[in-house]
Structure formats: structure tokens, C-alpha cells
Amino acid sequence: MNGVARQRKGLYRPSEEHEACGIGMVANIDGKRTHDIIDYAITILCNLEHRGGQSADISTGDGAGILTQIPHKLFVKQCEKEDIYLPEKEGAYGVGMLFLPKDPAVRKRAETTVSTMIEEEGQQLLGWRTVPVNDSFVGDLAKKSKPYIRQVFVKPSKEIRDQNEFERKLYVIRKRIEKACQQADSIYTEGVYICSFSSKTIVYKGMLIPEQLDSFYIDLNHRDYQSALALVHSRFSTNTFPSWERAHPNRMTIHNGEFNTIKGNVLAMKAREALCQSELFSEREYAQLFPVIDESGSDSSMFDNAFEFFHLSGRSLAHTAMMMIPEPWNHELISEEKKAFYEYHSCLMEPWDGPAAVVYTDGDQIGACLDRNGLRPARYYVTKDGMIVLGSEVGALDITAEEIEYKGRLLPGKMLLVDLEKKTIVPDEKLKKAYAKKHPYKKWLDQNLIPLHTLSPNSQSEEPITGDELVRLQAAFGYTVEEINKLIKPMVTDGKDPVGSMGYDSPLAVLSKKPMPLYTYFKQKFAQVTNPPIDAIREKIITSVVTTIGQNEISFNQLMKAVRRFKSIVRSQRRWYGVS
């Protein structure tokens, strides 16, 4: 990833990277920066240790990390010791957190390239700082692959008008560095990875277990390390290779779950890049941003790539999240305004779908949203002293009942937003209503969308198709004798839905000895994950009972008898398997 891409080898496919992890967030709603937020975040992270993965040596983790606001007070003091003099104002400089090659000669050339690109973009390089670390307790696997970790400090040029413009400039610089590191003839054989490059936020992460994070990164222990928010993540790489760069947080998001639609999402992003436009970047800058997605990353890092691109191109955090992870909207219970919003954006962006809880921030606001099936938990507390705690577990932080103002959980497809500048929490309904009313989406749809049912059909003969012509069309569209007799005929003659197996055991089209329609060569990749998992014993019993009922016309008394039988079987299975 970004110069450390893993290569396809044997049965391993880099594109199959997924993960299921623990996430946590804590923030002072009034925006006050304290070191207590860091302590609380580390406590939450350690309480999520069971959510993360570990290697056989116990001391190497799948990944742990923290995202905070820039610790200005700490950096001013520490940088002065190295003759780096930062501006007095917070946000008046950017910090890049870099994983660099361990070889000194290669690292020097990499740093020179980074410095050159900063200067080519017209910004001022203030200096480099080696991040102090303690790897005494780190496992052998993590220590062997540990990169050299440094920070680069950048001051904006006089032409930069505000902090958001500076954020976009740092984004362009980072994309240029990534491109240089991914070139085929790149000298950075060990890779260069940029954890974060921002004037608002910074990421400390690694191939660690949760309890090692603050002992490894010495900065996190200083009382001067202060932030109003912190996002933490304990990684479990379900079918991936752990690595330093794949630990979370990503640059703007943390994520618990997986995006089952990731391949389609990535291909769609690549296809629409030629049409993307933004007035916030110059034509030269915009050309540097593509490809938007680094395909050597995990599914969550690719989501982060797209999220960052849309946000920095002009959309707010909440707008971006609503567009990428929409709630179920095509039903009668949703308002017409909100339905128009989602329908409009469905023409621009397909859903990033799958069991997922996502928390995202730009340093000024924090948002959280849940997938539309609600297959990942996300619960939150708001305390009487103005702190919000959100996590994938109840009790991620030990808070007494007397301290809690109110608590809740994110429902399927719902979200919340914490605005540190306005010192408020914006709930789902109010948030989405505001964005649905922001533009005349219904009017735009009526003027530009052409529904299929409005198109006039081609003239067709009303004579029924028979004989050789019918057989030809059936063969062309993949109909078989089995489908006609077992699926279509029962529906036509009896008005019944066909009953069959959910499984699909036909040969793959590419291996079939018979001619196959083109569409049979393509399959949707989907893995439904529940939390907690569905009981396989009960699931099998339920399926058997329901199938029996569905295949027979039975009386009410017979139905009740089947239900009692079902309950009896469940009770016996509980005793046998110890199922509660």
C-alpha cells in the first residue's frame, strides 16, 4: 500500500482484504482539548482487546491505533529541541506521519523526494522529527517489520487563504508522494506509507496489541498531548495479512466490519474518474488525485480513500456518509424529500454495502453511521459533563449511571454527528432533513430522470411464440427443462411460489461443457455476517419446519402442533449443546 503493495501470490489475492474489528470514539462536545481524552481513548482501546487479533507470539497484534487532533502544545515544545520552530497558532502548519524504509540510504532519498514535492507545491518545509518509540515489549514479528517512523512539518504559503485550502494542498502533496513510491522503477523497495498528512488530525498506529500503543508511542504519555477527540481501533484481519500500514485508524475513518461490494465500488470509482470535477482544485492539482483508490489497501482503507476524496472535493462529512452508506430509502415510511435525496445520489454513487459501523472525522466534526442492515453494533453514552463515548461494545469505558445524561445505539442506516465548533450533537432525523432540503433534488429528478416505464415499448407481434423459435429464445436466455417444470410451471398453474434450495450447485460457466449465457459468467460476491451469529442449530430446525409447512396445506391445529414440536426440539438441543 502506497509503495508497500502486497503482490498476488498462490491463493492470496490482495483484493480480498477484509476485517472485523473493535472501534471506539470519545470526545468533549464543547471542543475543549485535554489529555484526559487520550487516557480515556487508550482505556477504551484496551477494553476492545478481545476484538483484535494476535499472532502466536502474543506480543504482535493485527493492529491498534489512535487518531486525534494535532497536539499543538506538545509539538511546539518537542520541535524546539530539534531547532524546528512552529507557528504559534494551532492549524497554521501541517504534520505528516510517515512510515519510512529502515535502510538509511534509501530513507534519505525518500525524504529528499518528500521535501522536494512539498517545495514544488509552493509550501515551506519546517523540518523533520523522528518519532520517539519504545519497542521493548513489541513482538518479534512486529519488530522485524517495524518501519522507521518520522514526522514532517509543513507551513502554508502566503497564497493559502484558509485551513481547508491548506488541507487540500496537503492532500495533493501526499498523492504526489504516493505516485512516486508506486512507480515501477521506484527506489523505495521497502515502501513509504503516509499514515496522515493534515493540519487538523494525526494518526499513531502500528502492528501492535492495544495495551502496547501508548508504551510504544512515547508522545501519547505526555500531559501536553491534548485533544478534544480521539478515535481508536483494535484490528482483527479476518482473511488478511496484518501489517503496520493496514492498522487503523485510516486518515479520516475507523471501521468495524467489511464491505461486501468493494470490488464493484472500486471499479465504479475508476470508471467515473474521467467525469469528476471540482472547482476547489486547479486543473493541474486535480490531475494528481487519480487514481483515487489505492487498490493495494484493505476494503476499509479503499473506503477511506473515496471518503477523503469526496470530502475534500467540497462535500461535508455527513453529506459524504449519506451518499456512500445510504439508509434503506425506497419505501413508504421515508419522507419524499429524503427519498429524493437518496434517489438523486444513487445516480452518482452506488452504496458501499456490507456489515459495517463507521466513525469518521475531519478534526472539527465527528460522525458515526451504521450499515442499513444493522449488522454491526454501535452504542453511545453522553455524560452530564459533556463527553460522548461511542464503541462497538457496551461499557467500553467504565462510566457510572450517575454520570450518564442519556445513552442510545445507532439503528440500521442511522447516523449522528458531533459538531465540536457548534458544541452540539445533531441527531439522525434533524441531520438528514437539513441535507434533504438543501437542494431541490425532487425537481432535478423530475427534469432529468427518465423512468423505464415511460419509454414506449417496441412493436411486438401479439401472436404466441411456439416451436423452434420458442426453443431458440429459451436456449438463448438460459432456460432449462428443470427450471420450466419446477419453477415456472407451478407459478403459472397453481399460483404458488416455487420452493427450492438456497444453494447453487451448478457448474461454473467457465467449466461447463454446454454453451452458457454471458451473464452466467458473473457472480455477485456477498457474505452476510451477523453479530451475534445466527444459531446454526436453530436455523436448520426453523428451515425444516417452515419448508414442511410451506409444502403442505395444513390446518391451524396442525400448525400449532408443528410449533410445539419445534419448541420441544429447541429445548432438547439447548440441553444437548448447552445453548442458552
Helices and strands as residue ranges (DSSP letters): G 14-16, E 22-28, H 36-47, G 49-51, E 64-69, H 72-80, E 94-100, H 104-120, E 124-130, H 140-145, E 148-155, H 163-182, E 193-198, E 201-206, G 210-212, H 213-216, G 218-221, E 229-234, E 253-257, H 262-272, G 273-275, H 283-287, H 299-312, H 317-324, H 336-346, E 356-361, E 365-370, E 379-383, E 387-391, G 401-403, E 404-409, E 415-419, E 424-426, H 428-436, H 441-448, G 452-454, H 467-476, H 481-483, I 484-488, H 489-494, G 509-511, G 518-521, H 536-551, H 556-577
